[in-house]
Amino acid sequence: MLCFTRQDPRVLEELGDLNPLRLANPSPQPGRERLRHLVIGSPEGVRATINLLHVLRYADQATWSQLITIPEPGILITPEQGEVFSLLRRDRPVD
């Protein structure tokens, strides 16, 4: 389950026992825009994608967070006002 909502505390009240995971989002450097990338899949698939992005020189492996297990109720994403998102779904071969 993915929920995309504005930051409204009433939404969390409606969701009951859902205790969303909050990640630090420090301000970007001046003259830069903050983009957030999510890779969701099996641990092997996420690691393989992080490694590929490193090989392509897009993102250093050390800049990614540790792997975070998605809890049973799912995740809640709260964008900043005016932000948009695009979702890419892609299959990868499994060994």
MARBA-3410 file (N, C-alpha, C, O; in Angstrom, 1 decimal):
95
0.8,-1.2,0.0,0.0,0.0,0.0,0.9,1.2,0.0,1.8,1.4,0.9 ~ 0.7,2.1,-0.9,1.4,3.4,-0.9,0.3,4.5,-0.8,-0.7,4.5,-1.5 ~ 0.5,5.4,0.1,-0.4,6.5,0.3,0.4,7.8,0.1,1.4,8.0,0.6 ~ -0.1,8.6,-0.8,0.5,9.9,-1.1,-0.5,11.0,-0.6,-1.6,11.2,-1.1 ~ -0.1,11.8,0.4,-0.9,12.8,1.0,-0.2,14.0,1.3,1.1,14.0,1.3
-0.9,15.1,1.5,-0.3,16.3,2.0,0.0,16.1,3.5,-0.6,15.2,4.1 ~ 0.8,16.9,4.1,1.1,16.8,5.5,0.0,17.4,6.3,-0.1,18.6,6.6 ~ -0.9,16.5,6.7,-2.1,16.9,7.4,-2.3,15.9,8.5,-2.5,14.7,8.3 ~ -2.2,16.4,9.8,-2.2,15.4,10.9,-3.5,14.6,11.0,-3.6,13.5,11.5 ~ -4.6,15.2,10.4,-5.9,14.4,10.4,-5.8,13.2,9.6,-6.5,12.2,9.9
-4.9,13.1,8.6,-4.8,11.9,7.8,-4.2,10.8,8.6,-4.7,9.7,8.6 ~ -3.2,11.2,9.5,-2.6,10.1,10.3,-3.7,9.6,11.4,-3.7,8.4,11.7 ~ -4.5,10.5,11.9,-5.6,10.1,12.8,-6.5,9.1,12.1,-6.9,8.1,12.8 ~ -6.8,9.3,10.9,-7.7,8.4,10.1,-7.1,7.1,9.9,-7.8,6.1,9.8 ~ -5.8,7.0,9.8,-5.1,5.8,9.5,-4.9,4.9,10.8,-4.5,3.8,10.7
-5.3,5.4,11.9,-5.3,4.7,13.2,-3.8,4.4,13.7,-3.1,5.3,14.0 ~ -3.5,3.1,13.7,-2.2,2.7,14.4,-1.0,2.9,13.5,0.1,2.5,13.9 ~ -1.2,3.3,12.3,0.0,3.5,11.4,0.9,4.5,12.0,0.5,5.7,12.3 ~ 2.1,4.1,12.2,3.2,5.0,12.8,4.2,5.2,11.7,5.1,4.4,11.5 ~ 4.1,6.3,10.8,4.9,6.4,9.7,6.4,6.6,10.1,6.7,7.3,11.1
7.2,6.1,9.2,8.7,6.3,9.4,9.0,7.6,8.8,8.7,8.0,7.7 ~ 9.7,8.5,9.6,10.1,9.8,9.1,11.6,9.8,8.9,12.4,9.4,9.8 ~ 12.1,10.2,7.8,13.5,10.3,7.4,13.9,11.8,7.4,13.2,12.6,7.0 ~ 15.1,12.0,7.9,15.7,13.4,7.8,15.8,13.8,6.4,16.2,13.0,5.5 ~ 15.4,15.1,6.1,15.5,15.6,4.8,16.2,17.0,4.9,15.5,18.0,4.8
17.5,17.0,5.1,18.2,18.3,5.2,18.0,19.2,4.0,17.8,18.7,2.9 ~ 18.2,20.5,4.2,18.0,21.4,3.1,19.1,21.2,2.0,20.3,20.9,2.4 ~ 18.8,21.4,0.8,19.8,21.3,-0.3,20.8,22.4,-0.2,20.5,23.5,0.4 ~ 21.9,22.2,-0.9,22.9,23.3,-1.0,22.3,24.4,-1.9,21.4,24.2,-2.7 ~ 22.7,25.7,-1.6,22.2,26.8,-2.4,22.4,26.5,-3.9,23.5,26.0,-4.4
21.4,26.9,-4.7,21.5,26.7,-6.2,21.2,25.3,-6.6,21.4,24.9,-7.8 ~ 20.8,24.4,-5.7,20.5,23.0,-6.0,19.1,22.6,-5.7,18.5,23.2,-4.7 ~ 18.5,21.7,-6.4,17.1,21.2,-6.1,17.2,19.9,-5.4,18.0,19.0,-5.9 ~ 16.4,19.6,-4.4,16.4,18.3,-3.7,15.5,17.4,-4.5,14.3,17.7,-4.7 ~ 16.0,16.2,-4.9,15.2,15.2,-5.5,15.3,14.0,-4.6,16.3,13.7,-4.0
14.2,13.2,-4.4,14.2,12.0,-3.6,14.0,10.8,-4.5,13.0,10.8,-5.2 ~ 14.8,9.9,-4.4,14.7,8.6,-5.2,14.3,7.5,-4.2,14.9,7.3,-3.2 ~ 13.3,6.7,-4.6,12.9,5.6,-3.9,13.1,4.4,-4.8,12.6,4.4,-5.9 ~ 13.7,3.3,-4.3,13.8,2.1,-5.0,13.2,1.0,-4.0,13.7,0.8,-2.9 ~ 12.0,0.5,-4.5,11.3,-0.4,-3.6,11.2,-1.8,-4.3,10.8,-1.9,-5.5
11.6,-2.8,-3.6,11.6,-4.2,-4.2,12.3,-5.1,-3.2,12.4,-4.8,-2.0 ~ 12.8,-6.3,-3.7,13.5,-7.2,-2.8,14.8,-6.6,-2.4,15.3,-5.7,-3.1 ~ 15.4,-7.0,-1.3,16.7,-6.5,-0.9,17.7,-6.7,-2.0,18.6,-5.8,-2.2 ~ 17.7,-7.8,-2.7,18.7,-8.1,-3.7,18.4,-7.1,-4.9,19.4,-6.6,-5.5 ~ 17.2,-6.9,-5.3,16.8,-6.0,-6.4,17.2,-4.5,-6.1,17.7,-3.8,-6.9
17.0,-4.1,-4.8,17.3,-2.8,-4.4,18.8,-2.6,-4.5,19.3,-1.6,-5.0 ~ 19.6,-3.5,-3.9,21.0,-3.4,-3.9,21.6,-3.4,-5.3,22.5,-2.7,-5.7 ~ 21.0,-4.3,-6.2,21.5,-4.3,-7.6,21.2,-3.0,-8.3,22.1,-2.5,-9.1 ~ 20.1,-2.4,-8.0,19.8,-1.1,-8.7,20.7,0.0,-8.1,21.2,0.8,-8.9 ~ 21.0,0.0,-6.8,21.9,1.0,-6.3,23.3,0.8,-6.9,24.0,1.8,-7.2
23.7,-0.5,-7.0,25.0,-0.7,-7.6,25.1,-0.3,-9.1,26.1,0.3,-9.5 ~ 24.0,-0.5,-9.8,23.9,0.0,-11.2,24.0,1.5,-11.3,24.7,2.0,-12.2 ~ 23.3,2.2,-10.5,23.3,3.7,-10.5,24.7,4.2,-10.1,25.1,5.2,-10.6 ~ 25.4,3.4,-9.3,26.8,3.8,-8.9,27.7,3.6,-10.2,28.5,4.4,-10.5 ~ 27.6,2.4,-10.8,28.4,2.1,-12.0,28.1,3.2,-13.1,29.1,3.6,-13.8
26.9,3.6,-13.2,26.5,4.7,-14.2,27.0,6.1,-13.8,26.8,7.0,-14.5 ~ 27.6,6.2,-12.6,28.1,7.4,-12.0,27.0,8.4,-11.7,27.2,9.6,-11.8 ~ 25.8,7.9,-11.4,24.6,8.7,-11.1,24.6,9.0,-9.6,24.4,10.2,-9.2 ~ 24.8,8.0,-8.8,24.7,8.2,-7.4,25.7,7.2,-6.7,25.7,6.0,-6.9 ~ 26.5,7.7,-5.8,27.5,6.9,-5.1,26.7,6.0,-4.1,25.7,6.4,-3.5
27.2,4.8,-4.0,26.5,3.8,-3.1,26.4,4.4,-1.6,25.4,4.1,-0.9 ~ 27.4,5.1,-1.2,27.4,5.6,0.2,26.4,6.7,0.5,26.1,7.0,1.6 ~ 25.8,7.3,-0.6,24.8,8.3,-0.4,23.4,7.8,-0.1,22.5,8.5,0.3 ~ 23.2,6.5,-0.3,21.9,5.8,-0.1,21.8,5.5,1.4,22.8,5.2,2.1 ~ 20.5,5.5,1.9,20.3,5.1,3.3,20.5,3.6,3.4,20.7,2.9,2.4
20.5,3.1,4.6,20.5,1.6,4.8,19.2,1.1,4.3,18.2,1.9,4.1 ~ 19.1,-0.2,4.0,17.8,-0.8,3.6,16.8,-0.7,4.7,17.1,-1.0,5.9 ~ 15.6,-0.2,4.5,14.6,0.0,5.5,13.4,-1.0,5.1,12.9,-0.9,4.0 ~ 13.1,-1.8,6.0,12.0,-2.8,5.8,10.6,-2.0,5.9,10.4,-1.3,6.8 ~ 9.8,-2.3,4.9,8.5,-1.6,4.9,7.6,-2.3,5.9,7.4,-3.6,5.8
7.0,-1.6,6.8,6.1,-2.3,7.8,4.8,-2.8,7.2,4.5,-2.4,6.1 ~ 4.2,-3.7,7.9,2.9,-4.3,7.5,1.9,-3.4,6.9,1.3,-3.6,5.9 ~ 1.6,-2.2,7.6,0.6,-1.3,7.1,1.0,-0.5,5.9,0.2,0.1,5.3 ~ 2.3,-0.6,5.5,2.7,0.1,4.3,3.6,1.3,4.7,4.1,1.4,5.8 ~ 3.6,2.3,3.7,4.4,3.5,3.9,3.5,4.7,3.6,2.6,4.6,2.8
3.9,5.8,4.2,3.1,7.1,3.9,4.2,8.1,3.4,5.2,8.3,4.1 ~ 3.9,8.6,2.3,4.8,9.6,1.7,4.1,11.0,1.8,3.0,11.1,1.3 ~ 4.8,11.9,2.4,4.2,13.3,2.5,5.1,14.3,1.7,6.1,14.7,2.2 ~ 4.7,14.6,0.5,5.5,15.6,-0.3,5.3,17.0,0.3,4.4,17.3,1.0 ~ 6.3,17.8,-0.1,6.2,19.3,0.1,5.1,19.9,-0.8,4.9,19.3,-1.9
4.5,21.0,-0.4,3.6,21.7,-1.2,4.2,22.0,-2.6,5.3,22.5,-2.7 ~ 3.4,21.7,-3.7,3.9,22.0,-5.0,4.7,20.9,-5.7,5.0,21.0,-6.9 ~ 5.2,19.9,-4.9,6.0,18.8,-5.5,5.1,17.9,-6.3,3.9,17.8,-6.1 ~ 5.7,17.2,-7.2,5.0,16.2,-8.1,5.8,14.9,-8.0,6.9,14.9,-7.4 ~ 5.3,13.8,-8.5,6.1,12.6,-8.6,5.8,11.9,-9.8,4.7,12.0,-10.5
6.7,11.0,-10.2,6.5,10.1,-11.3,7.0,8.7,-10.9,8.0,8.6,-10.2 ~ 6.3,7.7,-11.2,6.6,6.4,-10.8,7.0,5.5,-12.0,6.3,5.5,-13.0 ~ 8.1,4.9,-11.9,8.6,4.0,-13.0,8.5,2.6,-12.4,9.1,2.3,-11.3 ~ 7.8,1.7,-13.0,7.8,0.3,-12.6,8.6,-0.5,-13.7,8.3,-0.3,-14.9 ~ 9.5,-1.3,-13.2,10.4,-2.0,-14.2,10.7,-3.3,-13.6,11.0,-3.4,-12.4
10.7,-4.3,-14.4,11.0,-5.7,-14.0,12.5,-5.9,-14.3,13.0,-5.4,-15.3 ~ 13.1,-6.7,-13.5,14.5,-7.1,-13.7,14.6,-8.6,-13.7,13.9,-9.3,-13.0 ~ 15.6,-9.1,-14.4,15.7,-10.6,-14.4,16.2,-11.1,-13.0,17.0,-10.4,-12.4 ~ 15.7,-12.2,-12.6,16.1,-12.8,-11.3,17.0,-14.0,-11.7,16.6,-14.8,-12.5 ~ 18.1,-14.1,-10.9,19.0,-15.2,-11.2,18.4,-16.5,-10.8,19.1,-17.6,-10.9
END
